[in-house]
Amino acid sequence: MTRVVRIAPFFPCHNRGMQALLGSFIDQGRSWGCRIIANHMICGLEGLNRREVDADGILFFVGIPERQRHYRAFGLPIVGLSAALAEPLVPSVWPDNREIGALAAQHLSELGLEHLAFAAFDQGQHFVRERRLGFLAGARRADRVIDLSLPRAAWEADRDGFLARLHALPRPCGILAVDDLHAVLLLNQLRLAGRNVPTDTLVIGVNDDDSLIPFVDPPLTSIRLSYEAIGRQAADLMGVQLTVGRASHLPVIIGGATLVPRASTRPAPGQDLDLLRALAFIHEHARHRPLDAEEVARSIGASRKTLDRRCLAGLGHSAAEEIAAVRRQHLEGLLRDTDWPIQRIAVELGITEVTRLIHWCRRQTGLNPTDLRHRLKQGRQGQIL
């Protein structure tokens, strides 16, 4: 006897991972005659009665309590795949979300990063909490993990504030975005905040969503769930309900996620890793205090001569010139984007006397800070107009 399982509308079967899940669900369900119907012409099962659903079971990816109650009221065997609720209202199969977080932290730590961050639009979903906890557990220094999570409404209300938080992150820093969609948004925000991926910021997503990753620059490192195992377990859970009539609501947790490394967490072939480390050190320290090339060289365990040779090969100029450029860019940003008095800007740059800032500004730009501010603000106004 063939049993029909209806996939609830809006089931995310647009990528190869979820298609693999459905494929293994069907293969495993052959023992009880599984056949799947996906009717995406229907906007939702809400509003339909039990007879109109015309199925023996329902497979869905819904984390909203009201919708779970609605589907459950049909009295059909049902399996949910969303881990949004800590206590699901229907039998469910989830990936091991703590394992996912720990896997990301392990990868970033193995790359030598001490500063890590976790990013999500946090609406209280259970899987966000679990991935965050796993990330903290997997980090070598949990006290150095920065939580960038916030409700989407808070981000919408203060996007500039979020950009400022990204800009202020230590360099280098590795970030786990709670899923690939968040990671795509984060990559764009990092660019706006003046960060460079993967030079000073490394990013990992979750789901390995091939409907997104081909369109991301740089290609996104992501964690692939064990989709096939999840599909098989979901089929078994559906089969139990079809034959026995009931199943526990305690979620079945499936491990075995794997990390797929791409360019967002690794330098391009041929890049000088020591040079990347030196640049990250310069960008972290030179903006707020005087810095010399000798200190940068010591930070990567090299001589000043070796550092300059690598800078000339990779950048076309010396380490001292790179330090000056970073400090000059920071000065110009402060003059252009703030109304701070010159004395406060001097403090921000780690310069003890205003006269020293004035002399340094003239050497770098040919103008004193007041005239440079006037020119920069005029240029910005022209761009806006």
N, C-alpha and C positions, 0 to 999 in steps of 0.2 A: 504494500500500500504506500503510495506516494504522499508524503507530508509536505505541505506548502508553508514556507517561512517567508513572511513579508518583511522587507527592509523598510524601516520607517523613513519617510521623506527627510531630506537633509542629511542622510547618512553620508559621511565624508569618504566616498569611494572614488574620488577623482585622482588619487595618486596610486603608484604601484604598490606601496606598502599595504594600504587598505584593500586593494584588489587581491594581494597575496593572502590577506586575512580571510577574505570571502572565499577564495579558492580552496584554502585548507578547511574552511567551515563546510563547504560543499563536499569535499572529498571525505572528510570524517563523517559527515552526515549520511553517506550512502547506505550505511547499515540500517538506517531507519527511513530510507527513501526520501532524502531531502531534495526539495526543489525550492529555489529562491525566486521571489518576485520583487522587483524594485520599481514601484510606480511613482515616478517623480512628477507626473502630471498632477498629482494630488498635492495641495499646498501643505497638508498635514492630516494626521489621523484624527485630530480634534474635530468634533462635530459629527463624526461617523459613529453609528452604533455597531454592536458586535457583529451583526449579520452582514453589514456592508463591508466590514474589513476583509471577509472572505479569505481567511488564512488559518492555519493550525498553530502558528506561533509568530512571534515578532522579535526581530533583532534590531536594536537601536543604539544610537550614540547620543543620549540626552542626559544632561546633568541638572535640569531644572526640576525641583520637587513636584510642582504642579503637573508637569507633563508626565513624569514617572507615575504619579497617581492616576492620571487619565488612562495611560496605557494599561496599567495594572488592573483597572476596573473592568477591562474586557474579559478578564478571567482566562486568558490564554497563557500558554507557556511563553515565557519572555526572558530574554537575556540582554543586559545592558553592558555597554563597553566604556561608559564615561566614568572617570574617577573624580568628578567634581564634588560629590557628596561623600562625607566621611562615613555615613551610614546609608547606603543605597536602599531604595525601597523595593528593588527587584533583584533577582539573582544576577551577579555581575562578574566580569572577568577584567582584570586590570593589569597593566604592566607594573613591574616593580619600580615605583617612582623614586624610592630612596636609592636604589641601585643606579638609576639614571643620573641623579645628582652626584653621587660618589664617583661615577665613571668620568664625568666631566671634570670634577676637581682633581682627580688623579692625573688625567691627561695634561691639564694646565700646570700642575705641580711638577710633573716630569719634564716639562719644558723649562723649568727653572723659575717660574713665576712665584713671587711671594705675596703679591697683592691680587686678590680675586674679588669678583662682584657677582651678584645674582640679580637678574632683571625680570620683572613680570608686571602685567596689569593684574593686581591682586584683588579679586572680588570675594576672597574667602574660600576659593576652591580648594578641595582637599589635596589634589595632585600638586598644586603650587606649593602648599605647605610641605608635602613629602619630598618634593625635589629640592626644596631649600634645605631641609634637614639633612638629606643625603649629601648635598653639596658641602654643608658645614662639616659633616662627619668625615668627608673625604679630603678636606683641606688640611694641609700640614699645619697651618697656623690659622685656626678658625677665628682668632681675634682680628685677623687682617681681612676678613671677608666683609665687603661693603654691600648692604642691601639697598638696591635701587628700586625695589618694588613699590608700587603705589597704585591706587585706584585710577582707572582711565580718566574719570572725571577730574581728578586732581591734576593729571598731566595736561588735559585739555585747558584747564584754568591757568596753568603756569608753565608753559612750554619753555620759556626763557630760563626759568629756575632749574628745570631739568637739564637743559643744555649746560648751564653753569656747573651742575653737579658732575656731568660727564667730563667737562673740561678739567675739573679739579681732581679727577681720579689720578692716583699715582701712576707713574709710567716706569716700566710697562705694567699692564693690568690685564687679567684674563676674565672674561665675563661669560656666564652661562645664562642664555635667554631661555625662558621656560618652554618655548617651542619655536619652530622655525618661523612662524608668522611674526612673533615678537622679535626674533633675531633680524628679520628683514627690516622692520621698522627701526630697530636699534642701530643697524649699520648706517641708515640714513641720518639718524640723530647724531651719531658719532662724527660723521663727516661735517655736519653743521657745527658741531662743538670743537672742530679743529683737531680731531683725533685721526690717526692713521692706522688702518687695519691692513696687515698685521704688524706694522713696525712698532707701534707703542701700545696697541690694544688688540687682544685676541678674542674672538667670539665663537661660541658654540651654540647651536640650536638643538632642537629635539624633534624627531619624527622622520628625518631624512626625506622630506617631502619633495618629490621630483617635480611637482607642479610649481614649486617656488624656486628651488635651488638653481636651475639652469639660468634664471634671470637675475641672479644676485652677483654683485661684484664687490669684493672678491668672492669666489665660490665658497660656500658655507660649510664648515665642519659641522656635522650633525650626528646625533645618536639615533641609530635605527632600532626601533622596537622589535621584539621577537614576534612579528606579525603572524607568522604561520602557526606558532605554538598557541598564540592567543586565539586564533581562529579554530584550531582543533579543540581547545578547551571549551570555547563557547558552544561548539557543536555538541560536545559531550554533555554540557550542562542543559542544552535544549533537549537532547535525547532523553536524559533522566526525567525531565518534566513531562515529555510526551509518553513515556512508558510507566513511570511511577506516579506522576501527577503533581509532584512538588519538589522544590530544591531549596537549600539554605540561601538566605540573603547575604550571608557572609561572603565578601568578594574573594575570588580565587586570584592569587597574585602570581604572575608569570615573569620570571627573570630571563636572563640571556640577552639583554640589549647589547649592542655593539657600537663602537664609535667609528665613524667614517671620516678620516682626516682629509681636509681640503685646505685651500690657501688662506682661509680666515684664521688658521692657527699655525701656519708654517710659512716661512719665507719662500719666495720664489727660488727655483733652482739657480745656483750660482751666487745668491746673496751672501754677503759676509756677515755671519752671525755675531762676531765680535763688534763689527761696526754698528749693527742694529742695537746691541746692548749699550754701546757708547752713546748713540743718538738718544736712546731712551733715558740714559742718565743725564745727558745735557738738558733734555726737555723737562725732566723732573726738577732739576736743581737750578738751572741758569736763569729761570724766569724770576726768581725771588732773592738771589744773592749773587755776588761776584763769583765767578768760577774760572779756574785756569785749566789749561789742557793737561797739565801734569796730574791733577786730581782725576780727570776723566780717564786718563791712561791707567792710573792705579786701579780704578773701579773695574777694569776688564783684565787686569793682570798683564798689562803690556807697557812698553816704554813709550815715551813721548814721540820718539822717531817712528816707531811702528804704527802708533795711532795716526800720525799725520800721513804716513804712507797709505794707510787704508782709507782715510778721509779723501785724500787726493784721488785715489783710484775709484772710490764709490761716489764721491760728491763733487769732485773737481775743485775743492778748496780745503784749507787746513781746518783742524779742530778749533783753533782760536777763532777763525772766521765763522764757523758754525755757531759757536757760543755767542759771538757778537750779534749774529743774525737773529738768534732766538730772543736775546734780550731786547734788541731793537724792535722786533715784531711785538713783543709784550708791551714795551713802552708806547708804541704807536696805537695799539689796541686800547690801552688805558686812556691815552689822550683823546682818541676818537670817540670811545664809547662811554666815557664817564665825564663827570664835571668835577672830579677830585682836584683839590689844590695840588700844585707841583710838589709841595713838601710831602703830602701823603703818597704821591706816586713814587717819590724817591725812597720812602720807607718800603713800599711794596717791592721795589727792585733791590732792596738791601743796600742802598746808598745812604751813607750817614749824613751827608751835607748836600743841600740844594745846589750849591755852587758846583760841586763835582758832577751832579746830574746835568747841569747846564753845559758844562765843558764837554762831557761825554756825548751828550745829544748833538752838539755842534760838530764834533769829530765824526759822528756816525751819519748825520743827515744834512749837515750844512746849515741847520736852523736851530734857534733856541726852542725850548719846549713850548712856549706860548705861541710862537709863529707856526711851529709844526702842528700844534693842535688846531689852529685856525685853518690851515691848509687841509688837514685831514677831514675836519668837519664839513668844510665846503665841498670836498670831493664826495663825501658820503651823501650830502644833501643832493648833489647832482645825480648820483646813482639812483636815489629814491625817486626823484622827479623824472 
